[in-house]
Amino acid sequence: MAIRQRMFAQVDESISVQGLNDGRQVVKVTPGGAKIVAYVSDGKASRYEAESPDGKRQALFGIVPDSADSSVTPDGLCEVCTFDEIAGSVICYTLIECPPFAGPKKMGEHF
């Protein structure tokens, strides 16, 4: 089994969908060119995705502190993270508007 080590970089930048039109909107581009995309509906983010610089979908994950421990993230807010090729690390950005939590999704026999 090969294990790859990845560093996390929590940048002092935030993402907001305030004032954006409904639809699919690029809300952040990482130094390496990866795009973070928000799906906006009625002025609110319904979900986020990430794309590699060549337009292919890439992993994006969220960090959502629960009300019991808002110190999970540096500012107590939600974050989205994706890999950046130039930085060689996972970069996390603060979300000003967290999308609604959909809970675990069942995929086949797994959640």
MMTF fields as JSON, N, C-alpha, C and O atoms, coordinates in Angstrom:
{
  "mmtfVersion": "1.0.0",
  "mmtfProducer": "UNKNOWN",
  "numBonds": 443,
  "numAtoms": 444,
  "numGroups": 111,
  "numChains": 1,
  "numModels": 1,
  "chainsPerModel": [1],
  "groupsPerChain": [111],
  "chainIdList": ["A"],
  "bondAtomList": [4, 2, 8, 6, 12, 10, 16, 14, 20, 18, 24, 22, 28, 26, 32, 30, 36, 34, 40, 38, 44, 42, 48, 46, 52, 50, 56, 54, 60, 58, 64, 62, 68, 66, 72, 70, 76, 74, 80, 78, 84, 82, 88, 86, 92, 90, 96, 94, 100, 98, 104, 102, 108, 106, 112, 110, 116, 114, 120, 118, 124, 122, 128, 126, 132, 130, 136, 134, 140, 138, 144, 142, 148, 146, 152, 150, 156, 154, 160, 158, 164, 162, 168, 166, 172, 170, 176, 174, 180, 178, 184, 182, 188, 186, 192, 190, 196, 194, 200, 198, 204, 202, 208, 206, 212, 210, 216, 214, 220, 218, 224, 222, 228, 226, 232, 230, 236, 234, 240, 238, 244, 242, 248, 246, 252, 250, 256, 254, 260, 258, 264, 262, 268, 266, 272, 270, 276, 274, 280, 278, 284, 282, 288, 286, 292, 290, 296, 294, 300, 298, 304, 302, 308, 306, 312, 310, 316, 314, 320, 318, 324, 322, 328, 326, 332, 330, 336, 334, 340, 338, 344, 342, 348, 346, 352, 350, 356, 354, 360, 358, 364, 362, 368, 366, 372, 370, 376, 374, 380, 378, 384, 382, 388, 386, 392, 390, 396, 394, 400, 398, 404, 402, 408, 406, 412, 410, 416, 414, 420, 418, 424, 422, 428, 426, 432, 430, 436, 434, 440, 438],
  "bondOrderList": [1, 1, 1, 1, 1, 1, 1, 1, 1, 1, 1, 1, 1, 1, 1, 1, 1, 1, 1, 1, 1, 1, 1, 1, 1, 1, 1, 1, 1, 1, 1, 1, 1, 1, 1, 1, 1, 1, 1, 1, 1, 1, 1, 1, 1, 1, 1, 1, 1, 1, 1, 1, 1, 1, 1, 1, 1, 1, 1, 1, 1, 1, 1, 1, 1, 1, 1, 1, 1, 1, 1, 1, 1, 1, 1, 1, 1, 1, 1, 1, 1, 1, 1, 1, 1, 1, 1, 1, 1, 1, 1, 1, 1, 1, 1, 1, 1, 1, 1, 1, 1, 1, 1, 1, 1, 1, 1, 1, 1, 1],
  "groupList": [{"groupName": "MET", "atomNameList": ["N", "CA", "C", "O"], "elementList": ["N", "C", "C", "O"], "formalChargeList": [0, 0, 0, 0], "bondAtomList": [1, 0, 2, 1, 3, 2], "bondOrderList": [1, 1, 2], "singleLetterCode": "M", "chemCompType": "L-PEPTIDE LINKING"}, {"groupName": "ALA", "atomNameList": ["N", "CA", "C", "O"], "elementList": ["N", "C", "C", "O"], "formalChargeList": [0, 0, 0, 0], "bondAtomList": [1, 0, 2, 1, 3, 2], "bondOrderList": [1, 1, 2], "singleLetterCode": "A", "chemCompType": "L-PEPTIDE LINKING"}, {"groupName": "ILE", "atomNameList": ["N", "CA", "C", "O"], "elementList": ["N", "C", "C", "O"], "formalChargeList": [0, 0, 0, 0], "bondAtomList": [1, 0, 2, 1, 3, 2], "bondOrderList": [1, 1, 2], "singleLetterCode": "I", "chemCompType": "L-PEPTIDE LINKING"}, {"groupName": "ARG", "atomNameList": ["N", "CA", "C", "O"], "elementList": ["N", "C", "C", "O"], "formalChargeList": [0, 0, 0, 0], "bondAtomList": [1, 0, 2, 1, 3, 2], "bondOrderList": [1, 1, 2], "singleLetterCode": "R", "chemCompType": "L-PEPTIDE LINKING"}, {"groupName": "GLN", "atomNameList": ["N", "CA", "C", "O"], "elementList": ["N", "C", "C", "O"], "formalChargeList": [0, 0, 0, 0], "bondAtomList": [1, 0, 2, 1, 3, 2], "bondOrderList": [1, 1, 2], "singleLetterCode": "Q", "chemCompType": "L-PEPTIDE LINKING"}, {"groupName": "PHE", "atomNameList": ["N", "CA", "C", "O"], "elementList": ["N", "C", "C", "O"], "formalChargeList": [0, 0, 0, 0], "bondAtomList": [1, 0, 2, 1, 3, 2], "bondOrderList": [1, 1, 2], "singleLetterCode": "F", "chemCompType": "L-PEPTIDE LINKING"}, {"groupName": "VAL", "atomNameList": ["N", "CA", "C", "O"], "elementList": ["N", "C", "C", "O"], "formalChargeList": [0, 0, 0, 0], "bondAtomList": [1, 0, 2, 1, 3, 2], "bondOrderList": [1, 1, 2], "singleLetterCode": "V", "chemCompType": "L-PEPTIDE LINKING"}, {"groupName": "ASP", "atomNameList": ["N", "CA", "C", "O"], "elementList": ["N", "C", "C", "O"], "formalChargeList": [0, 0, 0, 0], "bondAtomList": [1, 0, 2, 1, 3, 2], "bondOrderList": [1, 1, 2], "singleLetterCode": "D", "chemCompType": "L-PEPTIDE LINKING"}, {"groupName": "GLU", "atomNameList": ["N", "CA", "C", "O"], "elementList": ["N", "C", "C", "O"], "formalChargeList": [0, 0, 0, 0], "bondAtomList": [1, 0, 2, 1, 3, 2], "bondOrderList": [1, 1, 2], "singleLetterCode": "E", "chemCompType": "L-PEPTIDE LINKING"}, {"groupName": "SER", "atomNameList": ["N", "CA", "C", "O"], "elementList": ["N", "C", "C", "O"], "formalChargeList": [0, 0, 0, 0], "bondAtomList": [1, 0, 2, 1, 3, 2], "bondOrderList": [1, 1, 2], "singleLetterCode": "S", "chemCompType": "L-PEPTIDE LINKING"}, {"groupName": "GLY", "atomNameList": ["N", "CA", "C", "O"], "elementList": ["N", "C", "C", "O"], "formalChargeList": [0, 0, 0, 0], "bondAtomList": [1, 0, 2, 1, 3, 2], "bondOrderList": [1, 1, 2], "singleLetterCode": "G", "chemCompType": "PEPTIDE LINKING"}, {"groupName": "LEU", "atomNameList": ["N", "CA", "C", "O"], "elementList": ["N", "C", "C", "O"], "formalChargeList": [0, 0, 0, 0], "bondAtomList": [1, 0, 2, 1, 3, 2], "bondOrderList": [1, 1, 2], "singleLetterCode": "L", "chemCompType": "L-PEPTIDE LINKING"}, {"groupName": "ASN", "atomNameList": ["N", "CA", "C", "O"], "elementList": ["N", "C", "C", "O"], "formalChargeList": [0, 0, 0, 0], "bondAtomList": [1, 0, 2, 1, 3, 2], "bondOrderList": [1, 1, 2], "singleLetterCode": "N", "chemCompType": "L-PEPTIDE LINKING"}, {"groupName": "LYS", "atomNameList": ["N", "CA", "C", "O"], "elementList": ["N", "C", "C", "O"], "formalChargeList": [0, 0, 0, 0], "bondAtomList": [1, 0, 2, 1, 3, 2], "bondOrderList": [1, 1, 2], "singleLetterCode": "K", "chemCompType": "L-PEPTIDE LINKING"}, {"groupName": "THR", "atomNameList": ["N", "CA", "C", "O"], "elementList": ["N", "C", "C", "O"], "formalChargeList": [0, 0, 0, 0], "bondAtomList": [1, 0, 2, 1, 3, 2], "bondOrderList": [1, 1, 2], "singleLetterCode": "T", "chemCompType": "L-PEPTIDE LINKING"}, {"groupName": "PRO", "atomNameList": ["N", "CA", "C", "O"], "elementList": ["N", "C", "C", "O"], "formalChargeList": [0, 0, 0, 0], "bondAtomList": [1, 0, 2, 1, 3, 2], "bondOrderList": [1, 1, 2], "singleLetterCode": "P", "chemCompType": "L-PEPTIDE LINKING"}, {"groupName": "TYR", "atomNameList": ["N", "CA", "C", "O"], "elementList": ["N", "C", "C", "O"], "formalChargeList": [0, 0, 0, 0], "bondAtomList": [1, 0, 2, 1, 3, 2], "bondOrderList": [1, 1, 2], "singleLetterCode": "Y", "chemCompType": "L-PEPTIDE LINKING"}, {"groupName": "CYS", "atomNameList": ["N", "CA", "C", "O"], "elementList": ["N", "C", "C", "O"], "formalChargeList": [0, 0, 0, 0], "bondAtomList": [1, 0, 2, 1, 3, 2], "bondOrderList": [1, 1, 2], "singleLetterCode": "C", "chemCompType": "L-PEPTIDE LINKING"}, {"groupName": "HIS", "atomNameList": ["N", "CA", "C", "O"], "elementList": ["N", "C", "C", "O"], "formalChargeList": [0, 0, 0, 0], "bondAtomList": [1, 0, 2, 1, 3, 2], "bondOrderList": [1, 1, 2], "singleLetterCode": "H", "chemCompType": "L-PEPTIDE LINKING"}],
  "groupTypeList": [0, 1, 2, 3, 4, 3, 0, 5, 1, 4, 6, 7, 8, 9, 2, 9, 6, 4, 10, 11, 12, 7, 10, 3, 4, 6, 6, 13, 6, 14, 15, 10, 10, 1, 13, 2, 6, 1, 16, 6, 9, 7, 10, 13, 1, 9, 3, 16, 8, 1, 8, 9, 15, 7, 10, 13, 3, 4, 1, 11, 5, 10, 2, 6, 15, 7, 9, 1, 7, 9, 9, 6, 14, 15, 7, 10, 11, 17, 8, 6, 17, 14, 5, 7, 8, 2, 1, 10, 9, 6, 2, 17, 16, 14, 11, 2, 8, 17, 15, 15, 5, 1, 10, 15, 13, 13, 0, 10, 8, 18, 5],
  "groupIdList": [1, 2, 3, 4, 5, 6, 7, 8, 9, 10, 11, 12, 13, 14, 15, 16, 17, 18, 19, 20, 21, 22, 23, 24, 25, 26, 27, 28, 29, 30, 31, 32, 33, 34, 35, 36, 37, 38, 39, 40, 41, 42, 43, 44, 45, 46, 47, 48, 49, 50, 51, 52, 53, 54, 55, 56, 57, 58, 59, 60, 61, 62, 63, 64, 65, 66, 67, 68, 69, 70, 71, 72, 73, 74, 75, 76, 77, 78, 79, 80, 81, 82, 83, 84, 85, 86, 87, 88, 89, 90, 91, 92, 93, 94, 95, 96, 97, 98, 99, 100, 101, 102, 103, 104, 105, 106, 107, 108, 109, 110, 111],
  "secStructList": [7, 7, 7, 7, 7, 7, 3, 3, 3, 3, 3, 3, 3, 3, 3, 7, 7, 6, 6, 7, 7, 1, 3, 3, 3, 3, 3, 3, 3, 7, 6, 6, 1, 7, 3, 3, 3, 3, 3, 3, 3, 6, 6, 3, 3, 3, 3, 3, 3, 3, 3, 7, 6, 6, 1, 7, 3, 3, 7, 3, 3, 3, 3, 7, 7, 7, 6, 6, 7, 4, 4, 4, 1, 6, 6, 1, 1, 7, 3, 3, 3, 3, 3, 3, 6, 6, 6, 6, 3, 3, 3, 3, 3, 3, 3, 1, 1, 7, 7, 7, 7, 7, 7, 7, 7, 7, 5, 6, 6, 5, 7],
  "xCoordList": [0.835, 0.0, 0.893, 1.789, 0.648, 1.402, 0.598, -0.602, 1.266, 0.619, 1.244, 2.463, 0.389, 0.875, 0.539, -0.574, 1.498, 1.275, 0.816, 1.417, -0.232, -0.739, -0.777, -1.194, -0.344, -0.397, -1.686, -2.189, -2.208, -3.377, -2.941, -2.16, -3.433, -3.155, -4.485, -5.36, -4.636, -5.84, -5.52, -4.834, -6.021, -5.706, -6.668, -7.791, -6.198, -7.005, -7.86, -7.79, -8.661, -9.558, -10.911, -11.006, -11.944, -13.279, -14.005, -13.612, -15.069, -15.913, -17.321, -17.85, -17.917, -19.294, -20.061, -19.503, -21.336, -22.192, -23.107, -23.974, -22.915, -23.747, -23.637, -22.54, -24.775, -24.822, -24.63, -24.667, -24.423, -24.255, -25.599, -26.553, -25.663, -26.871, -27.056, -26.098, -28.287, -28.57, -27.844, -27.606, -27.498, -26.825, -25.456, -25.12, -24.682, -23.338, -22.352, -22.239, -21.639, -20.745, -19.364, -19.27, -18.297, -16.941, -16.743, -16.837, -16.468, -16.343, -14.909, -14.62, -14.006, -12.607, -11.762, -12.166, -10.579, -9.585, -8.323, -7.808, -7.826, -6.637, -5.394, -5.469, -4.266, -3.041, -2.671, -2.092, -2.999, -2.694, -3.752, -3.601, -4.825, -5.851, -7.067, -7.97, -7.123, -8.333, -9.455, -9.229, -10.651, -11.794, -12.735, -13.029, -13.206, -14.273, -15.545, -15.612, -16.55, -17.795, -18.932, -19.046, -19.777, -20.97, -22.197, -22.241, -23.179, -24.479, -25.378, -25.659, -25.832, -26.579, -28.044, -28.383, -28.906, -30.347, -30.975, -30.767, -31.726, -32.36, -31.327, -31.602, -30.138, -29.105, -28.357, -27.573, -28.588, -27.921, -27.197, -27.633, -26.084, -25.343, -26.058, -26.334, -26.356, -26.984, -25.945, -26.15, -24.809, -23.712, -22.48, -22.551, -21.346, -20.077, -19.43, -19.649, -18.629, -17.834, -16.464, -16.261, -15.526, -14.21, -13.861, -14.257, -13.103, -12.631, -11.129, -10.598, -10.45, -9.025, -8.836, -9.805, -7.6, -7.372, -7.814, -8.159, -7.808, -8.245, -9.736, -10.194, -10.497, -11.952, -12.531, -13.741, -11.698, -12.208, -12.607, -12.002, -13.625, -14.077, -12.992, -12.344, -12.792, -11.827, -12.448, -13.461, -11.816, -12.359, -12.441, -11.535, -13.529, -13.743, -14.439, -15.385, -13.99, -14.694, -14.895, -14.187, -15.89, -16.229, -15.906, -15.907, -15.631, -15.455, -16.557, -16.599, -17.444, -18.592, -18.559, -18.847, -18.209, -18.202, -19.637, -20.534, -19.836, -21.174, -21.274, -20.264, -22.464, -22.653, -21.956, -21.694, -21.65, -21.004, -19.515, -18.923, -18.904, -17.47, -17.152, -16.704, -17.383, -17.133, -15.653, -15.278, -14.811, -13.38, -12.689, -11.461, -13.457, -12.885, -12.151, -11.098, -12.703, -12.056, -11.548, -12.056, -10.554, -9.959, -10.94, -10.769, -11.97, -12.91, -14.299, -15.222, -14.461, -15.747, -16.77, -17.933, -16.366, -17.279, -16.994, -16.002, -17.863, -17.654, -16.475, -16.131, -15.866, -14.787, -14.958, -15.537, -14.441, -14.32, -12.847, -12.099, -12.444, -11.037, -10.896, -11.726, -9.835, -9.516, -8.011, -7.309, -7.516, -6.084, -5.638, -6.327, -4.469, -3.881, -2.52, -1.626, -2.366, -1.144, 0.083, 1.142, -0.039, 1.105, 1.557, 2.753, 0.613, 0.951, 1.387, 2.09, 0.963, 1.284, 0.597, 1.08, -0.544, -1.261, -2.76, -3.208, -3.506, -4.939, -5.137, -4.619, -5.883, -6.132, -7.579, -8.495, -7.771, -9.107, -9.476, -8.668, -10.715, -11.243, -12.472, -13.256, -12.642, -13.808, -15.028, -14.945, -16.157, -17.431, -18.205, -18.443, -18.594, -19.42, -20.839, -21.473, -21.339, -22.664, -22.502, -22.148, -22.753, -22.65, -23.848, -24.97, -23.622, -24.764, -25.539, -25.0, -26.789, -27.54, -26.899, -26.46, -26.846, -26.266, -27.273, -28.389, -26.87, -27.787, -27.722, -28.555, -26.752, -26.602, -25.931, -25.629, -25.696, -25.035, -25.949, -27.167, -25.356, -26.11, -25.808, -24.65, -26.832, -26.638, -26.258, -26.939, -25.165, -24.697, -24.581, -23.641, -25.534, -25.549, -25.744, -26.693, -24.844, -24.928, -24.207, -24.152, -23.656, -22.88, -23.47, -24.193, -23.157, -23.575, -22.481, -22.621],
  "yCoordList": [-1.16, 0.0, 1.24, 1.366, 2.141, 3.396, 4.485, 4.636, 5.225, 6.318, 7.626, 7.794, 8.542, 9.856, 10.868, 10.896, 11.679, 12.715, 13.987, 14.406, 14.597, 15.857, 16.877, 16.57, 18.072, 19.165, 19.95, 19.997, 20.557, 21.419, 22.86, 23.173, 23.73, 25.16, 25.87, 25.815, 26.532, 27.295, 28.738, 29.419, 29.202, 30.548, 31.554, 31.222, 32.778, 33.837, 34.501, 35.71, 33.679, 34.159, 33.499, 32.365, 34.224, 33.665, 33.642, 34.303, 32.864, 32.721, 33.154, 32.738, 33.992, 34.42, 34.353, 34.597, 34.023, 34.018, 35.245, 35.374, 36.115, 37.32, 38.131, 38.442, 38.46, 39.266, 38.489, 39.082, 37.168, 36.374, 35.946, 35.723, 35.834, 35.348, 33.862, 33.15, 33.405, 31.979, 31.197, 31.702, 29.954, 29.078, 28.671, 28.84, 28.135, 27.627, 28.786, 29.401, 29.085, 30.239, 29.842, 29.165, 30.25, 30.063, 31.119, 32.317, 30.66, 31.594, 31.748, 32.658, 30.858, 30.97, 30.159, 29.085, 30.679, 29.958, 29.88, 30.902, 28.661, 28.469, 28.931, 29.128, 29.104, 29.51, 28.578, 29.023, 27.297, 26.332, 26.236, 25.45, 27.017, 27.038, 26.17, 26.141, 25.453, 24.687, 25.676, 26.71, 25.353, 26.239, 25.66, 24.464, 26.507, 26.131, 26.765, 27.974, 25.92, 26.319, 26.203, 25.207, 27.235, 27.207, 27.126, 27.74, 26.374, 26.356, 27.253, 26.956, 28.357, 29.384, 29.305, 29.201, 29.356, 29.36, 30.329, 30.202, 31.276, 32.302, 33.008, 33.323, 33.253, 33.984, 33.187, 33.754, 31.866, 31.015, 29.875, 29.399, 29.444, 28.306, 27.022, 26.778, 26.198, 24.91, 23.8, 22.808, 23.968, 23.005, 23.606, 24.63, 22.94, 23.355, 22.165, 21.017, 22.447, 21.446, 22.053, 23.255, 21.211, 21.697, 21.088, 19.964, 21.856, 21.398, 21.597, 22.572, 20.677, 20.832, 21.94, 22.352, 22.428, 23.468, 23.079, 23.95, 21.78, 21.345, 21.017, 20.419, 21.405, 21.28, 19.968, 19.763, 19.07, 17.793, 17.971, 18.748, 17.241, 17.301, 16.761, 15.765, 17.413, 16.914, 16.976, 17.639, 16.272, 16.154, 17.518, 18.345, 17.719, 18.881, 18.371, 17.589, 18.798, 18.382, 19.575, 20.579, 19.435, 20.516, 20.172, 19.009, 21.211, 21.076, 21.92, 23.138, 21.262, 21.946, 21.754, 20.659, 22.81, 22.654, 22.544, 23.239, 21.662, 21.603, 22.676, 23.257, 22.934, 24.011, 23.729, 24.653, 22.465, 22.124, 22.467, 22.693, 22.506, 22.769, 23.588, 23.05, 24.891, 25.746, 26.073, 26.829, 25.517, 25.786, 24.801, 24.806, 23.951, 22.986, 23.718, 23.268, 24.835, 25.646, 26.926, 27.319, 27.58, 28.756, 29.866, 30.525, 30.084, 31.168, 30.676, 31.481, 29.364, 28.818, 28.707, 28.407, 28.943, 28.878, 27.647, 26.953, 27.379, 26.26, 26.559, 27.716, 25.497, 25.632, 24.599, 23.535, 24.929, 23.96, 23.836, 24.813, 22.611, 22.333, 21.518, 20.658, 21.799, 21.041, 21.046, 21.898, 20.101, 19.99, 21.023, 21.272, 21.627, 22.581, 22.061, 21.856, 21.848, 21.259, 22.135, 21.621, 23.432, 24.345, 24.384, 24.314, 24.494, 24.532, 23.166, 23.067, 22.104, 20.752, 20.393, 19.556, 21.037, 20.786, 20.986, 21.436, 20.643, 20.89, 22.303, 22.645, 23.122, 24.5, 24.609, 24.136, 25.242, 25.415, 26.891, 27.741, 27.179, 28.532, 28.593, 27.645, 29.691, 29.904, 30.229, 31.018, 29.62, 29.923, 30.908, 30.658, 32.014, 32.982, 32.438, 32.62, 31.769, 31.154, 29.65, 29.178, 28.903, 27.443, 26.884, 27.356, 25.883, 25.251, 24.418, 24.067, 24.1, 23.249, 21.872, 21.309, 21.34, 20.017, 18.974, 18.917, 18.141, 17.139, 15.828, 14.949, 15.677, 14.426, 13.394, 13.667, 12.215, 11.178, 10.728, 10.659, 10.423, 9.945, 8.475, 8.059, 7.705, 6.271, 6.012, 6.449, 5.296, 4.921, 3.402, 2.831, 2.773, 1.313, 0.798, 1.179, -0.066, -0.641, 0.207, -0.17, 1.35, 2.175, 3.555, 4.029, 4.187, 5.575, 6.487, 7.708],
  "zCoordList": [0.0, 0.0, 0.0, 0.835, -0.927, -0.998, -0.295, -0.526, 0.548, 1.263, 0.789, 0.81, 0.363, -0.049, 1.031, 1.557, 1.345, 2.351, 1.655, 0.665, 2.158, 1.628, 2.76, 3.877, 2.457, 3.424, 3.182, 2.059, 4.226, 4.122, 4.291, 5.189, 3.445, 3.555, 3.758, 2.894, 4.892, 5.17, 4.847, 5.609, 3.709, 3.256, 3.882, 4.262, 3.974, 4.576, 3.486, 3.267, 2.817, 1.769, 1.972, 2.443, 1.611, 1.766, 0.425, -0.536, 0.399, -0.79, -0.401, 0.629, -1.237, -1.012, -2.325, -3.395, -2.235, -3.423, -3.428, -4.292, -2.489, -2.398, -3.69, -4.153, -4.251, -5.464, -6.758, -7.836, -6.678, -7.902, -8.463, -7.719, -9.78, -10.439, -10.172, -9.869, -10.287, -10.151, -11.237, -12.334, -10.91, -11.861, -11.365, -10.193, -12.272, -11.976, -12.092, -13.152, -11.005, -10.971, -10.447, -9.423, -11.127, -10.61, -9.526, -9.791, -8.299, -7.176, -6.669, -5.893, -7.107, -6.694, -7.65, -8.095, -7.966, -8.759, -7.909, -7.457, -7.693, -6.863, -7.639, -8.852, -6.963, -7.667, -8.822, -9.812, -8.704, -9.76, -10.838, -11.774, -10.733, -11.765, -11.521, -12.357, -10.391, -10.072, -9.767, -9.138, -10.214, -10.011, -8.969, -8.983, -8.067, -7.14, -7.684, -7.909, -7.891, -8.53, -7.529, -6.815, -7.482, -6.638, -7.533, -8.599, -7.098, -7.737, -6.904, -5.743, -7.501, -6.791, -7.183, -8.362, -6.176, -6.394, -5.399, -4.192, -5.89, -5.053, -4.173, -3.016, -4.727, -4.005, -2.952, -2.191, -2.896, -1.911, -2.614, -3.662, -2.021, -2.571, -2.188, -1.013, -3.197, -2.901, -2.815, -2.116, -3.535, -3.452, -4.113, -4.794, -3.894, -4.472, -5.166, -4.781, -6.197, -6.901, -7.188, -7.022, -7.62, -8.043, -9.385, -9.697, -10.189, -11.494, -11.567, -11.035, -12.222, -12.476, -13.519, -14.157, -13.699, -14.7, -16.113, -16.911, -16.431, -17.762, -17.83, -18.804, -16.801, -16.835, -16.359, -16.455, -15.845, -15.329, -13.87, -13.131, -13.478, -12.084, -11.166, -11.486, -10.025, -9.046, -7.663, -7.439, -6.75, -5.396, -4.71, -4.814, -4.023, -3.178, -1.937, -2.034, -0.781, 0.428, 1.328, 1.246, 2.194, 3.101, 4.536, 4.937, 5.296, 6.735, 7.363, 7.188, 8.094, 8.675, 10.179, 10.663, 10.944, 12.398, 12.905, 12.427, 13.877, 14.457, 15.538, 15.933, 16.006, 16.981, 18.299, 19.069, 18.573, 19.832, 19.821, 20.876, 18.624, 18.553, 17.318, 16.306, 17.4, 16.248, 16.097, 15.201, 16.954, 16.831, 15.89, 15.795, 15.188, 14.258, 13.133, 12.682, 12.685, 11.659, 12.319, 13.37, 11.717, 12.353, 12.718, 13.744, 11.889, 12.169, 12.568, 12.702, 12.761, 13.186, 12.078, 12.347, 10.826, 9.697, 8.85, 9.068, 7.887, 6.959, 6.043, 5.803, 5.54, 4.571, 3.473, 3.689, 2.277, 1.202, 0.862, 0.901, 0.524, 0.269, -1.01, -1.305, -1.766, -2.966, -3.175, -2.63, -3.958, -4.197, -5.221, -6.211, -4.97, -5.894, -6.341, -5.52, -7.651, -8.21, -7.973, -7.614, -8.164, -7.996, -6.538, -6.255, -5.622, -4.194, -3.683, -2.678, -4.385, -3.933, -2.632, -1.871, -2.382, -1.142, -1.351, -2.406, -0.33, -0.308, 0.229, 1.292, -0.503, -0.084, 0.374, -0.299, 1.532, 2.105, 2.143, 2.518, 1.748, 1.751, 2.652, 2.698, 3.36, 4.218, 3.368, 2.427, 3.704, 3.041, 3.899, 5.08, 3.315, 4.043, 4.186, 5.226, 3.143, 3.188, 3.024, 1.943, 4.071, 4.004, 3.24, 3.421, 2.389, 1.729, 2.741, 3.79, 2.442, 3.372, 3.477, 2.474, 4.673, 4.876, 4.444, 4.962, 3.483, 2.937, 3.691, 3.469, 4.578, 5.287, 4.408, 3.246, 4.948, 4.138, 3.007, 3.172, 1.86, 0.72, 0.528, 0.557, 0.337, 0.138, -1.301, -2.229, -1.477, -2.806, -2.815, -2.261, -3.442, -3.46, -2.042, -1.357, -1.612, -0.276, 0.774, 1.944, 0.36, 1.274, 1.409, 0.533, 2.502, 2.703, 2.242, 2.32]
}
